[in-house]
Amino acid sequence: MITDTEIKVQGVQILATHLGNVEMERFIALIQREPFDYTKWHQKLDEEVSIKEISRRAMSLRNINT
């Protein structure tokens, strides 16, 4: 298990890599500005996506990161 600090560092690095520094800061500001329930948001995000599609996406990401 990694520490809270390591999670924060990795999270910021991932956001910066995929969004760029400006959009990363905007994302963080948006999260801090309004109440946000990640679990509910994530459930709605994949509501209409099949298990097969979720698996395909996960495998695609895994292949990119290896």
mmCIF file as Biopython writes it, N, C-alpha, C and O atoms, coordinates in Angstrom:
data_model
#
loop_
_atom_site.group_PDB
_atom_site.id
_atom_site.type_symbol
_atom_site.label_atom_id
_atom_site.label_alt_id
_atom_site.label_comp_id
_atom_site.label_asym_id
_atom_site.label_entity_id
_atom_site.label_seq_id
_atom_site.pdbx_PDB_ins_code
_atom_site.Cartn_x
_atom_site.Cartn_y
_atom_site.Cartn_z
_atom_site.occupancy
_atom_site.B_iso_or_equiv
_atom_site.auth_seq_id
_atom_site.auth_asym_id
_atom_site.pdbx_PDB_model_num
ATOM 1   N N  . MET A ? 1  ? 0.844   -1.174 0.000   1.0 0.0 1  A 1 
ATOM 2   C CA . MET A ? 1  ? 0.000   0.000  0.000   1.0 0.0 1  A 1 
ATOM 3   C C  . MET A ? 1  ? 0.892   1.241  0.000   1.0 0.0 1  A 1 
ATOM 4   O O  . MET A ? 1  ? 1.882   1.311  0.728   1.0 0.0 1  A 1 
ATOM 5   N N  . ILE A ? 2  ? 0.522   2.217  -0.832  1.0 0.0 2  A 1 
ATOM 6   C CA . ILE A ? 2  ? 1.328   3.434  -0.881  1.0 0.0 2  A 1 
ATOM 7   C C  . ILE A ? 2  ? 0.740   4.487  0.060   1.0 0.0 2  A 1 
ATOM 8   O O  . ILE A ? 2  ? -0.419  4.399  0.465   1.0 0.0 2  A 1 
ATOM 9   N N  . THR A ? 3  ? 1.548   5.466  0.392   1.0 0.0 3  A 1 
ATOM 10  C CA . THR A ? 3  ? 1.127   6.496  1.337   1.0 0.0 3  A 1 
ATOM 11  C C  . THR A ? 3  ? 0.193   7.504  0.661   1.0 0.0 3  A 1 
ATOM 12  O O  . THR A ? 3  ? 0.091   7.555  -0.564  1.0 0.0 3  A 1 
ATOM 13  N N  . ASP A ? 4  ? -0.483  8.301  1.487   1.0 0.0 4  A 1 
ATOM 14  C CA . ASP A ? 4  ? -1.351  9.351  0.966   1.0 0.0 4  A 1 
ATOM 15  C C  . ASP A ? 4  ? -0.563  10.340 0.111   1.0 0.0 4  A 1 
ATOM 16  O O  . ASP A ? 4  ? -1.045  10.795 -0.926  1.0 0.0 4  A 1 
ATOM 17  N N  . THR A ? 5  ? 0.640   10.667 0.549   1.0 0.0 5  A 1 
ATOM 18  C CA . THR A ? 5  ? 1.482   11.595 -0.207  1.0 0.0 5  A 1 
ATOM 19  C C  . THR A ? 5  ? 1.822   11.032 -1.576  1.0 0.0 5  A 1 
ATOM 20  O O  . THR A ? 5  ? 1.784   11.750 -2.575  1.0 0.0 5  A 1 
ATOM 21  N N  . GLU A ? 6  ? 2.155   9.748  -1.623  1.0 0.0 6  A 1 
ATOM 22  C CA . GLU A ? 6  ? 2.471   9.119  -2.913  1.0 0.0 6  A 1 
ATOM 23  C C  . GLU A ? 6  ? 1.257   9.111  -3.847  1.0 0.0 6  A 1 
ATOM 24  O O  . GLU A ? 6  ? 1.397   9.308  -5.054  1.0 0.0 6  A 1 
ATOM 25  N N  . ILE A ? 7  ? 0.071   8.885  -3.285  1.0 0.0 7  A 1 
ATOM 26  C CA . ILE A ? 7  ? -1.148  8.919  -4.095  1.0 0.0 7  A 1 
ATOM 27  C C  . ILE A ? 7  ? -1.343  10.310 -4.676  1.0 0.0 7  A 1 
ATOM 28  O O  . ILE A ? 7  ? -1.654  10.453 -5.859  1.0 0.0 7  A 1 
ATOM 29  N N  . LYS A ? 8  ? -1.162  11.337 -3.852  1.0 0.0 8  A 1 
ATOM 30  C CA . LYS A ? 8  ? -1.313  12.718 -4.332  1.0 0.0 8  A 1 
ATOM 31  C C  . LYS A ? 8  ? -0.314  13.028 -5.442  1.0 0.0 8  A 1 
ATOM 32  O O  . LYS A ? 8  ? -0.676  13.609 -6.465  1.0 0.0 8  A 1 
ATOM 33  N N  . VAL A ? 9  ? 0.928   12.645 -5.239  1.0 0.0 9  A 1 
ATOM 34  C CA . VAL A ? 9  ? 1.968   12.917 -6.234  1.0 0.0 9  A 1 
ATOM 35  C C  . VAL A ? 9  ? 1.644   12.197 -7.541  1.0 0.0 9  A 1 
ATOM 36  O O  . VAL A ? 9  ? 1.707   12.800 -8.613  1.0 0.0 9  A 1 
ATOM 37  N N  . GLN A ? 10 ? 1.303   10.928 -7.461  1.0 0.0 10 A 1 
ATOM 38  C CA . GLN A ? 10 ? 0.978   10.167 -8.669  1.0 0.0 10 A 1 
ATOM 39  C C  . GLN A ? 10 ? -0.261  10.734 -9.362  1.0 0.0 10 A 1 
ATOM 40  O O  . GLN A ? 10 ? -0.305  10.819 -10.589 1.0 0.0 10 A 1 
ATOM 41  N N  . GLY A ? 11 ? -1.265  11.119 -8.577  1.0 0.0 11 A 1 
ATOM 42  C CA . GLY A ? 11 ? -2.485  11.690 -9.145  1.0 0.0 11 A 1 
ATOM 43  C C  . GLY A ? 11 ? -2.204  12.968 -9.913  1.0 0.0 11 A 1 
ATOM 44  O O  . GLY A ? 11 ? -2.693  13.150 -11.028 1.0 0.0 11 A 1 
ATOM 45  N N  . VAL A ? 12 ? -1.419  13.849 -9.319  1.0 0.0 12 A 1 
ATOM 46  C CA . VAL A ? 12 ? -1.068  15.105 -9.989  1.0 0.0 12 A 1 
ATOM 47  C C  . VAL A ? 12 ? -0.249  14.826 -11.255 1.0 0.0 12 A 1 
ATOM 48  O O  . VAL A ? 12 ? -0.461  15.470 -12.283 1.0 0.0 12 A 1 
ATOM 49  N N  . GLN A ? 13 ? 0.662   13.893 -11.186 1.0 0.0 13 A 1 
ATOM 50  C CA . GLN A ? 13 ? 1.461   13.546 -12.363 1.0 0.0 13 A 1 
ATOM 51  C C  . GLN A ? 13 ? 0.586   13.004 -13.495 1.0 0.0 13 A 1 
ATOM 52  O O  . GLN A ? 13 ? 0.775   13.364 -14.657 1.0 0.0 13 A 1 
ATOM 53  N N  . ILE A ? 14 ? -0.360  12.147 -13.154 1.0 0.0 14 A 1 
ATOM 54  C CA . ILE A ? 14 ? -1.256  11.576 -14.165 1.0 0.0 14 A 1 
ATOM 55  C C  . ILE A ? 14 ? -2.125  12.666 -14.784 1.0 0.0 14 A 1 
ATOM 56  O O  . ILE A ? 14 ? -2.278  12.735 -16.004 1.0 0.0 14 A 1 
ATOM 57  N N  . LEU A ? 15 ? -2.690  13.513 -13.933 1.0 0.0 15 A 1 
ATOM 58  C CA . LEU A ? 15 ? -3.521  14.606 -14.451 1.0 0.0 15 A 1 
ATOM 59  C C  . LEU A ? 15 ? -2.708  15.533 -15.352 1.0 0.0 15 A 1 
ATOM 60  O O  . LEU A ? 15 ? -3.171  15.920 -16.425 1.0 0.0 15 A 1 
ATOM 61  N N  . ALA A ? 16 ? -1.509  15.888 -14.922 1.0 0.0 16 A 1 
ATOM 62  C CA . ALA A ? 16 ? -0.665  16.782 -15.721 1.0 0.0 16 A 1 
ATOM 63  C C  . ALA A ? 16 ? -0.300  16.142 -17.054 1.0 0.0 16 A 1 
ATOM 64  O O  . ALA A ? 16 ? -0.290  16.814 -18.085 1.0 0.0 16 A 1 
ATOM 65  N N  . THR A ? 17 ? -0.006  14.866 -17.038 1.0 0.0 17 A 1 
ATOM 66  C CA . THR A ? 17 ? 0.360   14.160 -18.265 1.0 0.0 17 A 1 
ATOM 67  C C  . THR A ? 17 ? -0.796  14.135 -19.254 1.0 0.0 17 A 1 
ATOM 68  O O  . THR A ? 17 ? -0.601  14.367 -20.447 1.0 0.0 17 A 1 
ATOM 69  N N  . HIS A ? 18 ? -1.991  13.858 -18.766 1.0 0.0 18 A 1 
ATOM 70  C CA . HIS A ? 18 ? -3.135  13.672 -19.653 1.0 0.0 18 A 1 
ATOM 71  C C  . HIS A ? 18 ? -3.908  14.950 -19.944 1.0 0.0 18 A 1 
ATOM 72  O O  . HIS A ? 18 ? -4.547  15.057 -20.991 1.0 0.0 18 A 1 
ATOM 73  N N  . LEU A ? 19 ? -3.861  15.925 -19.033 1.0 0.0 19 A 1 
ATOM 74  C CA . LEU A ? 19 ? -4.615  17.157 -19.233 1.0 0.0 19 A 1 
ATOM 75  C C  . LEU A ? 19 ? -3.730  18.366 -19.507 1.0 0.0 19 A 1 
ATOM 76  O O  . LEU A ? 19 ? -4.185  19.353 -20.085 1.0 0.0 19 A 1 
ATOM 77  N N  . GLY A ? 20 ? -2.491  18.293 -19.103 1.0 0.0 20 A 1 
ATOM 78  C CA . GLY A ? 20 ? -1.625  19.476 -19.152 1.0 0.0 20 A 1 
ATOM 79  C C  . GLY A ? 20 ? -1.768  20.225 -17.836 1.0 0.0 20 A 1 
ATOM 80  O O  . GLY A ? 20 ? -2.726  20.010 -17.093 1.0 0.0 20 A 1 
ATOM 81  N N  . ASN A ? 21 ? -0.826  21.094 -17.551 1.0 0.0 21 A 1 
ATOM 82  C CA . ASN A ? 21 ? -0.797  21.772 -16.245 1.0 0.0 21 A 1 
ATOM 83  C C  . ASN A ? 21 ? -1.998  22.673 -16.004 1.0 0.0 21 A 1 
ATOM 84  O O  . ASN A ? 21 ? -2.556  22.678 -14.906 1.0 0.0 21 A 1 
ATOM 85  N N  . VAL A ? 22 ? -2.405  23.439 -17.018 1.0 0.0 22 A 1 
ATOM 86  C CA . VAL A ? 22 ? -3.512  24.381 -16.829 1.0 0.0 22 A 1 
ATOM 87  C C  . VAL A ? 22 ? -4.818  23.633 -16.562 1.0 0.0 22 A 1 
ATOM 88  O O  . VAL A ? 22 ? -5.531  23.945 -15.608 1.0 0.0 22 A 1 
ATOM 89  N N  . GLU A ? 23 ? -5.132  22.645 -17.408 1.0 0.0 23 A 1 
ATOM 90  C CA . GLU A ? 23 ? -6.366  21.904 -17.221 1.0 0.0 23 A 1 
ATOM 91  C C  . GLU A ? 23 ? -6.338  21.069 -15.943 1.0 0.0 23 A 1 
ATOM 92  O O  . GLU A ? 23 ? -7.378  20.859 -15.320 1.0 0.0 23 A 1 
ATOM 93  N N  . MET A ? 24 ? -5.165  20.596 -15.551 1.0 0.0 24 A 1 
ATOM 94  C CA . MET A ? 24 ? -5.044  19.874 -14.288 1.0 0.0 24 A 1 
ATOM 95  C C  . MET A ? 24 ? -5.460  20.785 -13.135 1.0 0.0 24 A 1 
ATOM 96  O O  . MET A ? 24 ? -6.221  20.373 -12.260 1.0 0.0 24 A 1 
ATOM 97  N N  . GLU A ? 25 ? -4.968  22.004 -13.133 1.0 0.0 25 A 1 
ATOM 98  C CA . GLU A ? 25 ? -5.313  22.945 -12.065 1.0 0.0 25 A 1 
ATOM 99  C C  . GLU A ? 25 ? -6.794  23.301 -12.116 1.0 0.0 25 A 1 
ATOM 100 O O  . GLU A ? 25 ? -7.426  23.455 -11.070 1.0 0.0 25 A 1 
ATOM 101 N N  . ARG A ? 26 ? -7.354  23.433 -13.310 1.0 0.0 26 A 1 
ATOM 102 C CA . ARG A ? 26 ? -8.788  23.698 -13.439 1.0 0.0 26 A 1 
ATOM 103 C C  . ARG A ? 26 ? -9.596  22.540 -12.864 1.0 0.0 26 A 1 
ATOM 104 O O  . ARG A ? 26 ? -10.576 22.752 -12.151 1.0 0.0 26 A 1 
ATOM 105 N N  . PHE A ? 27 ? -9.178  21.315 -13.179 1.0 0.0 27 A 1 
ATOM 106 C CA . PHE A ? 27 ? -9.873  20.131 -12.669 1.0 0.0 27 A 1 
ATOM 107 C C  . PHE A ? 27 ? -9.854  20.118 -11.144 1.0 0.0 27 A 1 
ATOM 108 O O  . PHE A ? 27 ? -10.884 19.889 -10.510 1.0 0.0 27 A 1 
ATOM 109 N N  . ILE A ? 28 ? -8.705  20.358 -10.564 1.0 0.0 28 A 1 
ATOM 110 C CA . ILE A ? 28 ? -8.588  20.357 -9.103  1.0 0.0 28 A 1 
ATOM 111 C C  . ILE A ? 28 ? -9.465  21.452 -8.502  1.0 0.0 28 A 1 
ATOM 112 O O  . ILE A ? 28 ? -10.125 21.230 -7.487  1.0 0.0 28 A 1 
ATOM 113 N N  . ALA A ? 29 ? -9.476  22.636 -9.125  1.0 0.0 29 A 1 
ATOM 114 C CA . ALA A ? 29 ? -10.318 23.735 -8.635  1.0 0.0 29 A 1 
ATOM 115 C C  . ALA A ? 29 ? -11.798 23.364 -8.719  1.0 0.0 29 A 1 
ATOM 116 O O  . ALA A ? 29 ? -12.565 23.671 -7.806  1.0 0.0 29 A 1 
ATOM 117 N N  . LEU A ? 30 ? -12.201 22.712 -9.796  1.0 0.0 30 A 1 
ATOM 118 C CA . LEU A ? 30 ? -13.602 22.289 -9.941  1.0 0.0 30 A 1 
ATOM 119 C C  . LEU A ? 30 ? -13.996 21.302 -8.845  1.0 0.0 30 A 1 
ATOM 120 O O  . LEU A ? 30 ? -15.082 21.402 -8.275  1.0 0.0 30 A 1 
ATOM 121 N N  . ILE A ? 31 ? -13.126 20.364 -8.559  1.0 0.0 31 A 1 
ATOM 122 C CA . ILE A ? 31 ? -13.399 19.362 -7.530  1.0 0.0 31 A 1 
ATOM 123 C C  . ILE A ? 31 ? -13.521 20.016 -6.159  1.0 0.0 31 A 1 
ATOM 124 O O  . ILE A ? 31 ? -14.384 19.644 -5.365  1.0 0.0 31 A 1 
ATOM 125 N N  . GLN A ? 32 ? -12.668 20.974 -5.886  1.0 0.0 32 A 1 
ATOM 126 C CA . GLN A ? 32 ? -12.682 21.628 -4.581  1.0 0.0 32 A 1 
ATOM 127 C C  . GLN A ? 32 ? -13.855 22.592 -4.438  1.0 0.0 32 A 1 
ATOM 128 O O  . GLN A ? 32 ? -14.323 22.834 -3.326  1.0 0.0 32 A 1 
ATOM 129 N N  . ARG A ? 33 ? -14.329 23.137 -5.538  1.0 0.0 33 A 1 
ATOM 130 C CA . ARG A ? 33 ? -15.356 24.174 -5.513  1.0 0.0 33 A 1 
ATOM 131 C C  . ARG A ? 33 ? -16.754 23.617 -5.235  1.0 0.0 33 A 1 
ATOM 132 O O  . ARG A ? 33 ? -17.572 24.298 -4.616  1.0 0.0 33 A 1 
ATOM 133 N N  . GLU A ? 34 ? -17.034 22.416 -5.673  1.0 0.0 34 A 1 
ATOM 134 C CA . GLU A ? 34 ? -18.389 21.879 -5.524  1.0 0.0 34 A 1 
ATOM 135 C C  . GLU A ? 34 ? -18.359 20.502 -4.877  1.0 0.0 34 A 1 
ATOM 136 O O  . GLU A ? 34 ? -17.371 19.775 -4.988  1.0 0.0 34 A 1 
ATOM 137 N N  . PRO A ? 35 ? -19.445 20.149 -4.204  1.0 0.0 35 A 1 
ATOM 138 C CA . PRO A ? 35 ? -19.510 18.804 -3.619  1.0 0.0 35 A 1 
ATOM 139 C C  . PRO A ? 35 ? -19.409 17.762 -4.736  1.0 0.0 35 A 1 
ATOM 140 O O  . PRO A ? 35 ? -20.005 17.921 -5.801  1.0 0.0 35 A 1 
ATOM 141 N N  . PHE A ? 36 ? -18.673 16.728 -4.486  1.0 0.0 36 A 1 
ATOM 142 C CA . PHE A ? 36 ? -18.409 15.750 -5.534  1.0 0.0 36 A 1 
ATOM 143 C C  . PHE A ? 36 ? -18.373 14.361 -4.935  1.0 0.0 36 A 1 
ATOM 144 O O  . PHE A ? 36 ? -17.569 14.090 -4.043  1.0 0.0 36 A 1 
ATOM 145 N N  . ASP A ? 37 ? -19.230 13.480 -5.410  1.0 0.0 37 A 1 
ATOM 146 C CA . ASP A ? 37 ? -19.244 12.095 -4.969  1.0 0.0 37 A 1 
ATOM 147 C C  . ASP A ? 37 ? -18.700 11.245 -6.110  1.0 0.0 37 A 1 
ATOM 148 O O  . ASP A ? 37 ? -19.426 10.907 -7.045  1.0 0.0 37 A 1 
ATOM 149 N N  . TYR A ? 38 ? -17.426 10.904 -6.026  1.0 0.0 38 A 1 
ATOM 150 C CA . TYR A ? 38 ? -16.756 10.169 -7.100  1.0 0.0 38 A 1 
ATOM 151 C C  . TYR A ? 38 ? -17.474 8.863  -7.407  1.0 0.0 38 A 1 
ATOM 152 O O  . TYR A ? 38 ? -17.619 8.495  -8.572  1.0 0.0 38 A 1 
ATOM 153 N N  . THR A ? 39 ? -17.923 8.160  -6.374  1.0 0.0 39 A 1 
ATOM 154 C CA . THR A ? 39 ? -18.556 6.860  -6.584  1.0 0.0 39 A 1 
ATOM 155 C C  . THR A ? 39 ? -19.822 6.999  -7.427  1.0 0.0 39 A 1 
ATOM 156 O O  . THR A ? 39 ? -20.008 6.253  -8.388  1.0 0.0 39 A 1 
ATOM 157 N N  . LYS A ? 40 ? -20.694 7.945  -7.076  1.0 0.0 40 A 1 
ATOM 158 C CA . LYS A ? 40 ? -21.909 8.159  -7.856  1.0 0.0 40 A 1 
ATOM 159 C C  . LYS A ? 40 ? -21.570 8.609  -9.274  1.0 0.0 40 A 1 
ATOM 160 O O  . LYS A ? 40 ? -22.177 8.139  -10.237 1.0 0.0 40 A 1 
ATOM 161 N N  . TRP A ? 41 ? -20.607 9.514  -9.406  1.0 0.0 41 A 1 
ATOM 162 C CA . TRP A ? 41 ? -20.200 10.002 -10.725 1.0 0.0 41 A 1 
ATOM 163 C C  . TRP A ? 41 ? -19.694 8.851  -11.584 1.0 0.0 41 A 1 
ATOM 164 O O  . TRP A ? 41 ? -20.072 8.725  -12.749 1.0 0.0 41 A 1 
ATOM 165 N N  . HIS A ? 42 ? -18.856 8.027  -11.017 1.0 0.0 42 A 1 
ATOM 166 C CA . HIS A ? 42 ? -18.262 6.922  -11.771 1.0 0.0 42 A 1 
ATOM 167 C C  . HIS A ? 42 ? -19.324 5.902  -12.175 1.0 0.0 42 A 1 
ATOM 168 O O  . HIS A ? 42 ? -19.274 5.362  -13.280 1.0 0.0 42 A 1 
ATOM 169 N N  . GLN A ? 43 ? -20.274 5.638  -11.298 1.0 0.0 43 A 1 
ATOM 170 C CA . GLN A ? 43 ? -21.349 4.704  -11.626 1.0 0.0 43 A 1 
ATOM 171 C C  . GLN A ? 43 ? -22.177 5.223  -12.797 1.0 0.0 43 A 1 
ATOM 172 O O  . GLN A ? 43 ? -22.524 4.454  -13.693 1.0 0.0 43 A 1 
ATOM 173 N N  . LYS A ? 44 ? -22.495 6.498  -12.802 1.0 0.0 44 A 1 
ATOM 174 C CA . LYS A ? 44 ? -23.263 7.084  -13.904 1.0 0.0 44 A 1 
ATOM 175 C C  . LYS A ? 44 ? -22.458 7.082  -15.188 1.0 0.0 44 A 1 
ATOM 176 O O  . LYS A ? 44 ? -23.012 6.888  -16.269 1.0 0.0 44 A 1 
ATOM 177 N N  . LEU A ? 45 ? -21.174 7.293  -15.081 1.0 0.0 45 A 1 
ATOM 178 C CA . LEU A ? 45 ? -20.305 7.357  -16.251 1.0 0.0 45 A 1 
ATOM 179 C C  . LEU A ? 45 ? -20.363 6.056  -17.041 1.0 0.0 45 A 1 
ATOM 180 O O  . LEU A ? 45 ? -20.395 6.078  -18.271 1.0 0.0 45 A 1 
ATOM 181 N N  . ASP A ? 46 ? -20.378 4.932  -16.346 1.0 0.0 46 A 1 
ATOM 182 C CA . ASP A ? 46 ? -20.343 3.629  -17.011 1.0 0.0 46 A 1 
ATOM 183 C C  . ASP A ? 46 ? -21.700 2.922  -17.007 1.0 0.0 46 A 1 
ATOM 184 O O  . ASP A ? 46 ? -21.769 1.723  -17.278 1.0 0.0 46 A 1 
ATOM 185 N N  . GLU A ? 47 ? -22.789 3.656  -16.702 1.0 0.0 47 A 1 
ATOM 186 C CA . GLU A ? 47 ? -24.113 3.054  -16.606 1.0 0.0 47 A 1 
ATOM 187 C C  . GLU A ? 47 ? -24.511 2.275  -17.848 1.0 0.0 47 A 1 
ATOM 188 O O  . GLU A ? 47 ? -25.062 1.179  -17.743 1.0 0.0 47 A 1 
ATOM 189 N N  . GLU A ? 48 ? -24.239 2.823  -19.008 1.0 0.0 48 A 1 
ATOM 190 C CA . GLU A ? 48 ? -24.694 2.192  -20.240 1.0 0.0 48 A 1 
ATOM 191 C C  . GLU A ? 48 ? -23.581 1.482  -20.998 1.0 0.0 48 A 1 
ATOM 192 O O  . GLU A ? 48 ? -23.724 1.162  -22.178 1.0 0.0 48 A 1 
ATOM 193 N N  . VAL A ? 49 ? -22.486 1.243  -20.319 1.0 0.0 49 A 1 
ATOM 194 C CA . VAL A ? 49 ? -21.363 0.564  -20.949 1.0 0.0 49 A 1 
ATOM 195 C C  . VAL A ? 49 ? -21.368 -0.895 -20.494 1.0 0.0 49 A 1 
ATOM 196 O O  . VAL A ? 49 ? -21.479 -1.185 -19.303 1.0 0.0 49 A 1 
ATOM 197 N N  . SER A ? 50 ? -21.250 -1.796 -21.446 1.0 0.0 50 A 1 
ATOM 198 C CA . SER A ? 50 ? -21.284 -3.219 -21.103 1.0 0.0 50 A 1 
ATOM 199 C C  . SER A ? 50 ? -19.991 -3.641 -20.401 1.0 0.0 50 A 1 
ATOM 200 O O  . SER A ? 50 ? -18.960 -2.976 -20.510 1.0 0.0 50 A 1 
ATOM 201 N N  . ILE A ? 51 ? -20.070 -4.741 -19.690 1.0 0.0 51 A 1 
ATOM 202 C CA . ILE A ? 51 ? -18.900 -5.306 -19.024 1.0 0.0 51 A 1 
ATOM 203 C C  . ILE A ? 51 ? -17.824 -5.614 -20.057 1.0 0.0 51 A 1 
ATOM 204 O O  . ILE A ? 51 ? -16.635 -5.415 -19.809 1.0 0.0 51 A 1 
ATOM 205 N N  . LYS A ? 52 ? -18.250 -6.098 -21.211 1.0 0.0 52 A 1 
ATOM 206 C CA . LYS A ? 52 ? -17.302 -6.417 -22.284 1.0 0.0 52 A 1 
ATOM 207 C C  . LYS A ? 52 ? -16.533 -5.168 -22.726 1.0 0.0 52 A 1 
ATOM 208 O O  . LYS A ? 52 ? -15.322 -5.221 -22.943 1.0 0.0 52 A 1 
ATOM 209 N N  . GLU A ? 53 ? -17.251 -4.038 -22.859 1.0 0.0 53 A 1 
ATOM 210 C CA . GLU A ? 53 ? -16.618 -2.786 -23.277 1.0 0.0 53 A 1 
ATOM 211 C C  . GLU A ? 53 ? -15.677 -2.266 -22.192 1.0 0.0 53 A 1 
ATOM 212 O O  . GLU A ? 53 ? -14.583 -1.787 -22.493 1.0 0.0 53 A 1 
ATOM 213 N N  . ILE A ? 54 ? -16.097 -2.357 -20.939 1.0 0.0 54 A 1 
ATOM 214 C CA . ILE A ? 54 ? -15.226 -1.931 -19.837 1.0 0.0 54 A 1 
ATOM 215 C C  . ILE A ? 54 ? -13.948 -2.764 -19.847 1.0 0.0 54 A 1 
ATOM 216 O O  . ILE A ? 54 ? -12.856 -2.224 -19.673 1.0 0.0 54 A 1 
ATOM 217 N N  . SER A ? 55 ? -14.077 -4.070 -20.049 1.0 0.0 55 A 1 
ATOM 218 C CA . SER A ? 55 ? -12.917 -4.954 -20.108 1.0 0.0 55 A 1 
ATOM 219 C C  . SER A ? 55 ? -12.014 -4.589 -21.279 1.0 0.0 55 A 1 
ATOM 220 O O  . SER A ? 55 ? -10.791 -4.550 -21.143 1.0 0.0 55 A 1 
ATOM 221 N N  . ARG A ? 56 ? -12.625 -4.322 -22.433 1.0 0.0 56 A 1 
ATOM 222 C CA . ARG A ? 56 ? -11.836 -3.952 -23.614 1.0 0.0 56 A 1 
ATOM 223 C C  . ARG A ? 56 ? -11.044 -2.674 -23.353 1.0 0.0 56 A 1 
ATOM 224 O O  . ARG A ? 56 ? -9.868  -2.584 -23.704 1.0 0.0 56 A 1 
ATOM 225 N N  . ARG A ? 57 ? -11.696 -1.683 -22.733 1.0 0.0 57 A 1 
ATOM 226 C CA . ARG A ? 57 ? -11.021 -0.421 -22.416 1.0 0.0 57 A 1 
ATOM 227 C C  . ARG A ? 57 ? -9.872  -0.644 -21.430 1.0 0.0 57 A 1 
ATOM 228 O O  . ARG A ? 57 ? -8.787  -0.086 -21.590 1.0 0.0 57 A 1 
ATOM 229 N N  . ALA A ? 58 ? -10.124 -1.463 -20.412 1.0 0.0 58 A 1 
ATOM 230 C CA . ALA A ? 58 ? -9.094  -1.742 -19.412 1.0 0.0 58 A 1 
ATOM 231 C C  . ALA A ? 58 ? -7.895  -2.429 -20.048 1.0 0.0 58 A 1 
ATOM 232 O O  . ALA A ? 58 ? -6.752  -2.077 -19.758 1.0 0.0 58 A 1 
ATOM 233 N N  . MET A ? 59 ? -8.145  -3.400 -20.909 1.0 0.0 59 A 1 
ATOM 234 C CA . MET A ? 59 ? -7.052  -4.103 -21.572 1.0 0.0 59 A 1 
ATOM 235 C C  . MET A ? 59 ? -6.281  -3.166 -22.496 1.0 0.0 59 A 1 
ATOM 236 O O  . MET A ? 59 ? -5.059  -3.260 -22.609 1.0 0.0 59 A 1 
ATOM 237 N N  . SER A ? 60 ? -6.996  -2.270 -23.148 1.0 0.0 60 A 1 
ATOM 238 C CA . SER A ? 60 ? -6.347  -1.296 -24.027 1.0 0.0 60 A 1 
ATOM 239 C C  . SER A ? 60 ? -5.417  -0.384 -23.210 1.0 0.0 60 A 1 
ATOM 240 O O  . SER A ? 60 ? -4.278  -0.135 -23.605 1.0 0.0 60 A 1 
ATOM 241 N N  . LEU A ? 61 ? -5.914  0.105  -22.078 1.0 0.0 61 A 1 
ATOM 242 C CA . LEU A ? 61 ? -5.083  0.950  -21.213 1.0 0.0 61 A 1 
ATOM 243 C C  . LEU A ? 61 ? -3.888  0.170  -20.670 1.0 0.0 61 A 1 
ATOM 244 O O  . LEU A ? 61 ? -2.782  0.701  -20.571 1.0 0.0 61 A 1 
ATOM 245 N N  . ARG A ? 62 ? -4.122  -1.090 -20.322 1.0 0.0 62 A 1 
ATOM 246 C CA . ARG A ? 62 ? -3.034  -1.925 -19.798 1.0 0.0 62 A 1 
ATOM 247 C C  . ARG A ? 62 ? -1.942  -2.083 -20.857 1.0 0.0 62 A 1 
ATOM 248 O O  . ARG A ? 62 ? -0.753  -1.995 -20.551 1.0 0.0 62 A 1 
ATOM 249 N N  . ASN A ? 63 ? -2.352  -2.316 -22.095 1.0 0.0 63 A 1 
ATOM 250 C CA . ASN A ? 63 ? -1.374  -2.491 -23.179 1.0 0.0 63 A 1 
ATOM 251 C C  . ASN A ? 63 ? -0.592  -1.217 -23.445 1.0 0.0 63 A 1 
ATOM 252 O O  . ASN A ? 63 ? 0.594   -1.270 -23.769 1.0 0.0 63 A 1 
ATOM 253 N N  . ILE A ? 64 ? -1.248  -0.076 -23.311 1.0 0.0 64 A 1 
ATOM 254 C CA . ILE A ? 64 ? -0.570  1.209  -23.516 1.0 0.0 64 A 1 
ATOM 255 C C  . ILE A ? 64 ? 0.468   1.433  -22.430 1.0 0.0 64 A 1 
ATOM 256 O O  . ILE A ? 64 ? 1.545   1.962  -22.705 1.0 0.0 64 A 1 
ATOM 257 N N  . ASN A ? 65 ? 0.162   1.040  -21.202 1.0 0.0 65 A 1 
ATOM 258 C CA . ASN A ? 65 ? 1.024   1.326  -20.044 1.0 0.0 65 A 1 
ATOM 259 C C  . ASN A ? 65 ? 2.089   0.261  -19.797 1.0 0.0 65 A 1 
ATOM 260 O O  . ASN A ? 65 ? 2.843   0.364  -18.830 1.0 0.0 65 A 1 
ATOM 261 N N  . THR A ? 66 ? 2.165   -0.762 -20.653 1.0 0.0 66 A 1 
ATOM 262 C CA . THR A ? 66 ? 3.200   -1.793 -20.441 1.0 0.0 66 A 1 
ATOM 263 C C  . THR A ? 66 ? 4.256   -1.702 -21.498 1.0 0.0 66 A 1 
ATOM 264 O O  . THR A ? 66 ? 5.207   -2.484 -21.488 1.0 0.0 66 A 1 
#
